[in-house]
């Protein structure tokens, strides 16, 4: 046997070993956690590299440093990272001091999505948000409007509300409410839910669809059922979310609907889809939210995926594909609920 042959055989054996290990891990992951091996690896990466430790409250100095760091970072002018591989056409506009990015295609489409990114009201939009928005734009042909709304600790919810409502009003005037979809993930989902509950006050129509991905519906984190998911969630910590929520509230009642929309009047909403993971601390509030939509007679859907964590439709995992297809279908459908 030649040296080259032995090298090829050893390489093939190594590949077989790797494939066998991957298959074994996939099987264990499915049996133990009810999710793909990739999803388990992603959860492990989040636990190892995420910022959850900043929000645990075990080190107040660390949390204070976290807040101060974001005070500085959030006041810098934001630009989409040049290295992001976006396929959509992108242009930006600034109105009343808020920059908004518009993602589009060369085709004509009446649909538009107002997308509010997550980040606990203190963290700036992340690459995963852009990749998701870009994919949604390419899948639907809809315009995706992404405002870089003001964040804590230097700004509060009242500033964000005013700017987002003005942006939404302009979109409705140009396209009609039945062509405008409002969507948000995490804190952006909570912001979206709170904003739509105020539309009646401004004589604004409801959007065609409201899509919420792991929304932060109660910034107080007072739901006692949350504690059962604390050890399961590799990303979020209730103490830190509540503390940032107080900063975001800027002295106002944190239980008020504009800050905790789970306490608001949901009867005025329509066509609400809520995604949540089975292993995240926001699960109890999302389930309660869905129950209240049911009681109010609102057309609604809850997509609860056991085994997965926060904002899983945005994650680079196999389980996210079906969720993204559903979101794209919802965007294409406009105000229709017959799917």
Helices and strands as residue ranges (DSSP letters): H 3-33, H 37-49, G 52-55, H 60-74, E 89-95, E 98-104, E 112-116, H 127-140, E 143-147, H 157-175, G 177-179, E 180-185, H 187-197, G 199-202, E 209-213, G 224-229, H 238-249, G 261-263, G 266-268, E 272-277, H 283-295, E 300-305, G 312-314, H 320-333
